[in-house]
Amino acid sequence: MIVILVITLYTSRVILSALGASDYGIYNIVGGIVVLFSFINTALASSTQRFLNYEIGRGDESALKSVFNASIHVHVLIIIAIALLAETVGLWFLYAKISIPPGRMTAAVWVYHLSVLTFCVNVFRAPFNAAIIAKEKMQFFAYVSIVEVVLKLLIVYMLLLSPIDRLVYYGCLTLGVNIVITLAYIFYCRRRFSFIVIRRRCTWESMKPLLGFSVWSCFGNISNLVSSQGLNIVLNLFFGVTVNAAMGIANQVSSAVFGFVGNFQTAFTPQIVQLYARDEAILFRKLIYRASKVSFFLYWIMLLPMLLNSSYILQLWLKDVPDYTNAFVQVILIDQICFALAGPLWTAAQATGRIRNYMLVVGTLNIMTLPFAYIGLRAGLPPTSVILVKIAFDISTYVYRLFFLRRETAFAIRAYLGNALLPICLVCLTTIPLPLLLCHYVGQGALRLCTTTALTTVTIILASYYIGMDRSERTQIVNFVKAKLKR
């Protein structure tokens, strides 16, 4: 994972250098328009995964085949709908509302069309991705990640030798990579899983539960897009594509750092849903506590040295760092703490299948981010203020998730605070002072980066083990390590 992170950051640096800040900002904002249509696909993908996990928990092979077949048909319909929306409403929005530098509109339109095609390919991949996660075949993701990293390195080399406009060529290469990865998913699933059955016909009865669950997921995903891609567009309206480039770089850093936690949360998702399906309430709650703690500890190991050295890392990585990039990196990384903590809670809420009220409240809180951010920018606040607004609403959403689970699953908030949140706070308080003291005596540079990274890694691992974990969790960790060493 460390190698993948380093290569990801390296390729981003070379791509930024090859395209330039302006073209990189164009790609970020144009791609953001396409992502605005992804709320339907994201909702269906999460719904497919939930129903597959639930049926696996129940042990119903026939229902598994029915769910997967229905998901394929629904995703094909979504591809058609998204393509129509993107090539009409989205294309109009690009021409009418987005600030593109003079002489770059033609390249921006080409990139937009390529982004639509890339997105449609990813939509078709979603059911196969859900199937792999539901069956907990996580090694496949590791192998695919390696292939993807190699292809990204190849993109960097080919981009430098581009025979056409580099921005357009980058869009073509990105589409090619996504096609290759999608074909790998399809081939693997058809070879490994017996429930991967695609029939020409699909009944309404098999599609109805999936669509019903997806309707409310759509609202939640729309709100997430408003609070992420919507903010990107608001920044473009006030500051132009240069700030979009800074935001894009910060989001890439955040995605790379949070990738460790994301992979872990992907691994425990099937177990939470399957425990709920089997009505094993005690194990269900314990897994939520454990997943919340480990998610945070994994993220904290990456976050703390990054916060202490972000300015130097960006300078080392990019050399020519766009304005506001460091500030965006800092606040976005802090905002991701909410997602590290809330991932298990969202999975547990999804497992219940009763998400209408949940999505109404969470979606409304997310949507409120946009008008407050707009008001702040109109009042003259700096670009980073939009992320600070988002942090405030993300904290509110996190608190609501706890009360929702208490109502729907008899989830004990006091037990969660004592078993999960309190150990997390103690680990934080224990591991912050020494790195801060070290930074006080060592100036920005390679020495500070190496020493703070080593110190934070050791102290967080020790604190997480002795303070963050209870006796049974420590025993499980020891047994896991012993098993790996024997193997």
C-alpha positions in Angstrom: 0.0 0.0 0.0 2.9 2.4 0.8 4.3 1.8 -2.7 0.9 2.4 -4.3 0.5 5.6 -2.4 4.0 6.9 -3.4 3.4 6.0 -7.1 0.0 7.6 -7.0 1.5 10.9 -5.7 4.3 10.7 -8.1 2.1 10.2 -11.2 -0.1 13.0 -10.0 2.9 15.3 -9.9 4.1 14.4 -13.4 0.5 14.7 -14.8 0.2 18.2 -13.2 3.6 19.1 -14.6 2.7 17.8 -18.1 -0.8 19.4 -18.3 -0.1 22.6 -16.4 -2.2 24.0 -13.6 -4.8 25.5 -16.0 -5.4 22.2 -17.9 -5.3 20.2 -14.7 -7.9 22.5 -13.3 -10.0 22.1 -16.5 -9.9 18.3 -16.2 -10.9 18.5 -12.5 -13.9 20.8 -13.1 -15.1 19.1 -16.3 -14.8 15.7 -14.7 -16.7 17.0 -11.8 -19.7 17.8 -14.0 -19.9 14.2 -15.1 -19.5 13.0 -11.4 -22.6 15.0 -10.6 -24.6 12.4 -12.5 -23.1 9.6 -10.5 -25.6 9.8 -7.6 -27.8 7.2 -9.3 -25.1 4.7 -9.9 -23.6 5.1 -6.4 -27.0 4.5 -4.9 -27.6 1.4 -7.0 -24.1 0.1 -6.3 -24.5 0.4 -2.5 -28.0 -1.1 -2.8 -26.7 -4.1 -4.8 -23.9 -4.7 -2.2 -26.4 -4.5 0.7 -28.8 -7.0 -0.9 -26.0 -9.4 -1.9 -24.5 -9.3 1.6 -27.9 -9.8 3.2 -28.7 -12.9 1.0 -25.3 -14.3 1.7 -26.0 -13.9 5.4 -29.2 -15.8 4.9 -27.6 -18.4 2.7 -30.1 -18.1 -0.2 -28.3 -18.9 -3.5 -31.4 -18.5 -5.6 -32.0 -15.0 -4.2 -28.4 -14.1 -4.8 -28.7 -15.0 -8.5 -32.0 -12.9 -8.7 -30.4 -9.9 -7.1 -27.3 -9.9 -9.3 -29.3 -10.3 -12.5 -31.7 -7.5 -11.5 -28.7 -5.2 -10.7 -27.2 -5.8 -14.2 -30.4 -4.8 -15.9 -30.9 -1.8 -13.7 -27.3 -0.6 -14.3 -27.7 -0.8 -18.0 -30.8 1.4 -17.8 -28.8 3.8 -15.7 -26.0 4.0 -18.2 -28.5 5.0 -20.9 -30.2 7.6 -18.6 -26.9 9.1 -17.5 -25.5 9.3 -21.0 -28.6 11.2 -22.1 -28.5 13.6 -19.2 -24.7 14.2 -19.5 -24.9 14.9 -23.2 -27.8 17.3 -22.9 -28.0 19.1 -19.5 -24.4 18.5 -18.6 -23.1 19.7 -21.9 -25.2 22.8 -21.7 -23.9 23.5 -18.2 -20.3 23.2 -19.5 -20.8 25.7 -22.3 -23.0 28.1 -20.3 -21.7 28.2 -16.7 -18.2 26.9 -16.4 -15.3 29.3 -16.7 -12.8 27.9 -19.2 -9.7 29.8 -20.3 -9.7 31.2 -23.8 -8.8 28.8 -26.5 -9.4 25.7 -24.4 -13.1 25.1 -24.8 -12.7 22.5 -27.7 -10.3 20.4 -25.6 -12.6 20.8 -22.6 -15.5 19.4 -24.6 -13.5 16.5 -25.8 -12.5 15.7 -22.3 -16.1 16.0 -21.2 -17.2 13.3 -23.8 -14.4 11.0 -22.8 -15.3 11.5 -19.1 -18.9 10.5 -19.9 -17.7 7.3 -21.6 -15.3 6.5 -18.7 -18.1 7.0 -16.2 -20.5 4.7 -18.1 -17.8 2.0 -18.1 -17.4 2.4 -14.3 -21.2 2.1 -13.9 -21.3 -1.2 -15.6 -18.4 -2.4 -13.4 -20.4 -1.6 -10.2 -22.4 -4.9 -9.8 -19.2 -7.0 -10.3 -17.4 -4.8 -7.7 -20.3 -5.4 -5.2 -20.1 -9.2 -5.8 -16.4 -9.3 -5.0 -16.8 -7.3 -1.8 -19.8 -9.4 -0.8 -17.8 -12.6 -1.1 -14.8 -10.9 0.7 -12.3 -11.6 -2.1 -10.0 -8.7 -1.0 -6.9 -10.2 -2.6 -8.3 -9.4 -6.0 -8.4 -5.7 -5.1 -4.7 -5.9 -4.2 -3.8 -7.4 -7.6 -6.0 -5.0 -9.5 -4.4 -2.1 -7.6 -1.0 -3.2 -8.7 -2.2 -3.4 -12.3 -3.8 0.0 -12.1 -0.6 1.5 -10.7 1.4 0.1 -13.6 -1.1 1.4 -16.1 -1.0 4.8 -14.4 2.8 4.9 -14.8 2.3 3.9 -18.4 -0.1 6.9 -18.8 2.6 9.2 -17.4 5.1 8.0 -20.0 2.6 8.1 -22.9 1.4 11.6 -21.9 4.9 13.0 -22.3 5.0 11.6 -25.8 1.5 12.7 -26.7 0.9 13.1 -30.5 -2.2 15.3 -29.9 -3.4 17.8 -27.3 -2.2 16.5 -24.0 -5.5 17.2 -22.1 -7.5 15.2 -24.7 -4.9 12.5 -24.8 -5.0 12.2 -21.0 -8.8 11.7 -21.2 -8.3 8.9 -23.8 -5.7 7.1 -21.7 -7.9 7.3 -18.6 -10.8 5.8 -20.5 -8.5 2.9 -21.7 -7.3 2.1 -18.2 -10.9 1.9 -16.9 -11.9 -0.4 -19.7 -9.1 -2.8 -18.9 -9.9 -2.8 -15.2 -13.6 -3.4 -15.9 -12.8 -6.4 -18.1 -10.7 -7.8 -15.3 -13.6 -7.5 -12.9 -16.0 -9.2 -15.3 -13.6 -12.1 -16.1 -12.8 -12.8 -12.4 -16.5 -12.8 -11.3 -17.6 -15.1 -14.1 -14.9 -17.5 -13.3 -15.2 -17.5 -9.4 -18.9 -17.0 -8.5 -21.8 -19.3 -9.3 -24.4 -16.6 -8.8 -23.0 -14.4 -11.6 -25.9 -15.2 -14.0 -27.1 -12.7 -16.6 -30.5 -13.4 -18.2 -32.1 -11.5 -21.0 -35.3 -11.0 -19.0 -35.8 -9.6 -15.6 -39.0 -9.4 -13.6 -40.3 -6.3 -11.9 -40.6 -8.3 -8.6 -36.8 -8.9 -8.6 -36.0 -5.3 -9.4 -38.5 -3.6 -7.1 -36.7 -4.1 -3.7 -33.4 -2.9 -5.3 -35.0 0.1 -6.8 -37.0 0.9 -3.6 -33.8 0.9 -1.5 -32.0 2.9 -4.2 -34.5 5.7 -4.3 -33.6 7.0 -0.9 -29.9 6.2 -1.4 -30.1 8.4 -4.5 -31.2 11.3 -2.3 -28.2 10.7 0.1 -25.8 10.5 -2.8 -27.1 13.7 -4.4 -26.5 15.5 -1.2 -23.0 14.1 -1.0 -22.3 15.4 -4.5 -23.7 18.8 -3.6 -21.3 19.0 -0.7 -18.3 17.9 -2.7 -18.5 18.5 -6.4 -20.9 21.4 -5.8 -18.3 23.1 -3.7 -15.8 22.7 -6.5 -18.2 24.5 -8.9 -18.8 27.3 -6.3 -15.1 27.8 -6.0 -14.8 28.0 -9.8 -17.5 30.7 -9.9 -15.5 32.8 -7.4 -11.8 32.0 -8.1 -11.5 30.1 -11.5 -9.7 27.0 -12.5 -6.5 27.6 -10.6 -8.2 27.1 -7.2 -9.9 24.1 -8.8 -6.4 22.7 -9.5 -5.5 23.2 -5.8 -8.7 21.5 -4.7 -8.1 18.7 -7.1 -4.6 18.1 -5.8 -5.8 18.2 -2.2 -8.6 15.7 -3.0 -6.0 13.4 -4.6 -3.8 13.5 -1.5 -6.9 12.9 0.7 -8.0 9.9 -1.4 -4.5 8.4 -1.4 -4.2 8.8 2.4 -7.7 7.7 3.2 -7.3 4.7 0.8 -5.8 2.6 3.6 -9.0 3.1 5.7 -11.3 2.7 2.7 -9.8 -0.7 2.0 -10.3 -1.8 5.6 -13.9 -0.5 5.7 -14.6 -2.3 2.5 -13.4 -5.5 4.1 -15.7 -5.3 7.2 -18.8 -4.1 5.4 -20.0 -7.6 4.4 -19.6 -8.9 8.0 -21.7 -6.1 9.5 -24.6 -6.7 7.1 -24.4 -10.5 7.4 -24.4 -10.3 11.2 -27.5 -8.1 11.1 -29.2 -10.6 8.7 -28.5 -13.5 11.1 -29.8 -11.3 14.0 -26.5 -11.7 16.0 -27.0 -8.4 17.8 -24.1 -8.6 20.3 -21.5 -9.5 17.7 -23.1 -6.8 15.4 -22.5 -4.1 17.9 -19.0 -5.3 18.9 -17.9 -5.3 15.3 -19.1 -1.7 14.9 -17.0 -0.6 18.0 -14.0 -2.4 16.7 -14.3 -1.2 13.1 -14.7 2.4 14.3 -11.5 2.2 16.4 -9.3 0.4 13.8 -10.5 2.8 11.0 -9.5 5.8 13.1 -6.2 4.3 14.2 -5.2 3.4 10.6 -6.1 6.9 9.5 -4.4 8.6 12.4 -1.1 6.9 11.5 -1.3 8.5 8.1 -2.9 11.8 9.1 -0.6 13.1 11.9 2.7 13.1 10.0 1.0 14.5 6.9 -0.5 17.4 8.9 2.9 18.1 10.4 4.8 18.0 7.1 2.2 18.8 4.4 4.0 22.0 3.2 7.3 20.2 2.7 5.7 17.1 1.1 3.8 19.2 -1.4 6.9 21.2 -2.3 8.9 18.0 -2.7 6.1 16.4 -4.7 5.0 19.2 -7.0 7.8 21.8 -6.8 5.4 24.4 -8.3 2.6 24.2 -5.8 -0.7 26.1 -6.7 -2.0 28.7 -4.3 -4.1 27.4 -1.4 -3.1 23.8 -2.0 -1.5 23.3 1.4 -4.5 24.9 3.2 -6.9 22.7 1.3 -4.9 19.6 2.1 -4.9 20.4 5.8 -8.6 21.0 6.2 -9.8 18.2 3.8 -7.6 15.6 5.7 -9.1 16.8 9.0 -12.6 16.5 7.5 -11.9 12.9 6.6 -11.7 12.0 10.3 -15.6 12.1 10.3 -15.7 9.5 7.5 -13.1 7.3 9.3 -15.4 7.3 12.3 -18.7 7.2 10.5 -18.0 4.4 8.0 -19.1 1.5 10.3 -22.2 3.5 11.4 -23.3 4.1 7.8 -22.8 0.4 7.0 -24.9 -0.6 10.1 -27.7 1.9 9.0 -27.7 0.4 5.5 -27.9 -3.1 6.9 -31.3 -2.4 8.4 -32.8 -1.6 5.0 -34.9 1.2 6.6 -33.1 4.2 5.3 -35.8 6.7 4.3 -35.7 8.9 7.4 -31.9 8.4 7.7 -31.3 9.7 4.2 -33.8 12.6 4.6 -31.9 14.0 7.6 -28.3 13.2 6.4 -29.1 14.4 2.9 -30.5 17.7 4.2 -27.5 18.4 6.4 -25.2 17.7 3.4 -27.1 20.0 1.1 -27.0 22.8 3.6 -23.2 22.9 3.1 -23.6 24.5 -0.3 -25.6 27.7 0.6 -23.6 28.3 3.7 -20.3 28.0 1.7 -21.7 30.3 -1.0 -22.7 32.9 1.6 -19.2 32.7 3.2 -17.5 33.3 -0.1 -19.8 36.2 -1.0 -18.8 37.7 2.4 -15.2 37.6 1.4 -14.0 34.5 3.2 -11.0 32.6 1.8 -11.5 29.5 -0.4 -10.7 27.1 2.4 -13.8 28.3 4.3 -16.0 26.0 2.2 -14.3 23.0 3.8 -14.7 24.4 7.3 -18.4 24.7 6.7 -18.4 21.1 5.4 -16.6 19.9 8.6 -19.3 21.5 10.8 -22.1 19.7 8.9 -20.2 16.4 8.8 -19.9 16.4 12.6 -23.7 17.0 12.8 -24.3 14.1 10.5 -22.0 11.8 12.5 -24.0 12.6 15.7 -27.3 11.9 14.0 -26.1 8.5 12.8 -25.7 7.4 16.5 -29.2 8.4 17.3 -30.6 6.7 14.2 -28.9 3.4 15.1 -30.2 3.6 18.7 -33.7 3.9 17.4 -33.5 1.2 14.7 -31.2 -1.4 16.2 -31.2 -0.8 20.0 -27.7 0.6 19.6 -26.3 1.8 22.9 -24.8 5.2 22.4 -23.2 5.2 25.9 -21.6 1.8 25.2 -20.3 3.2 21.9 -18.8 6.2 23.6 -17.1 4.1 26.2 -15.9 1.3 23.9 -15.0 3.2 20.8 -14.9 7.0 21.1 -13.1 7.2 24.5 -10.2 4.9 23.5 -9.9 7.0 20.3 -9.6 10.2 22.3 -7.1 8.8 24.7 -4.9 7.6 21.8 -5.0 11.1 20.3 -4.1 12.8 23.5 -1.3 10.4 24.1 0.3 10.6 20.6 0.2 14.3 19.8 2.6 15.9 22.3 5.9 14.2 21.3 5.6 14.9 17.6 4.7 18.6 18.3 7.7 18.9 20.6 9.9 17.4 18.0 8.6 19.9 15.4 9.4 22.7 17.7 13.1 21.9 17.6 13.4 20.6 14.0 12.6 22.8 11.0 10.8 21.8 7.9 12.7 19.4 5.8 13.6 15.7 5.2 14.9 15.2 8.7 11.6 16.4 10.2 9.6 14.3 7.8 11.5 11.1 8.6 11.7 11.6 12.4 8.1 12.7 12.8 6.8 9.8 10.6 8.9 7.2 12.5 7.9 8.7 15.9 4.2 9.0 15.2 4.0 5.5 13.7 5.6 3.9 16.7 3.7 5.9 19.3 0.3 5.4 17.6 0.8 1.6 17.2 1.8 1.3 20.8 -1.0 3.5 22.1 -3.5 1.8 19.9 -2.5 -1.6 21.2 -2.2 -0.8 24.9 -4.8 2.0 25.2 -7.1 1.7 22.3 -7.7 -2.1 22.3 -9.3 -4.2 25.1 -7.9 -7.5 26.2 -9.9 -9.7 23.7 -8.9 -7.4 20.8 -5.2 -7.6 21.8 -5.5 -11.4 22.0 -7.0 -11.5 18.5 -4.2 -9.3 17.1 -1.5 -11.6 18.7 -3.1 -14.7 17.3 -3.4 -13.1 13.8 0.3 -12.1 13.8 1.3 -15.6 15.0 -0.8 -17.2 12.2 0.8 -15.0 9.6 4.3 -15.8 10.9 3.6 -19.5 10.8 2.3 -19.2 7.3 
